[in-house]
Amino acid sequence: MINVIQYLEQNPSLITLLKEKKASLVGVTELELNAIITSFDEEIRLESSGFWY
């Protein structure tokens, strides 16, 4: 899974294709795919308190 994430980070245009269902990831479940797409959509922000949300 780490290799998939790294590849998608290097090729962000594939995220768009995955969202549009014009591409798929072999061996990745629908639940995993949704998690991957969501993780690329959300911004991770660091509060001054040091907590991630």
N, C-alpha and C positions, 0 to 999 in steps of 0.2 A: 504494500500500500504506500509506503514511503516513496518508492520509485515513481509511482503514479502521480503523487502530489508534486514531486520535484519536476517531473516532465511537464505537468500542467502549469507550474510556475514559469517554466522556460518557454511555454507555448500557450499564452493566455487566450489566443483566438479559439482554441479548442473548447474553452469553457462556454463560449457563446454557442458553438455548435452543439455541445452537450445540452444546453438549456433549450435549444430549438429542436432537440431530438433528431439532429442531422448526423450525429456521431454517437458511438456507444463505447463503453469500456468493457472489454471481454473479461469475464471472471469477477465483475463487480456487481453486487446486488443492487436492486432499485433503492433500498434504504441507504446503502453506502454511497451511491451516486448522489442522492438527495443531500446527504451530509457534506459531500465534497463540494457540490454546487453552492450550498448555503455558506460553507466556510469561505469560499471565494467572494461571496456577496457581502458578508459582514465585515465591518471594520473593527479591529481589536484596539481598544483604547486603554491606556494606562492612566489611572487616576493618580493624583498626587500622593494618595495614601499607599500606592503600590499594589492595589488590587486590580486584577484583570476582570473585565466584564464584557 
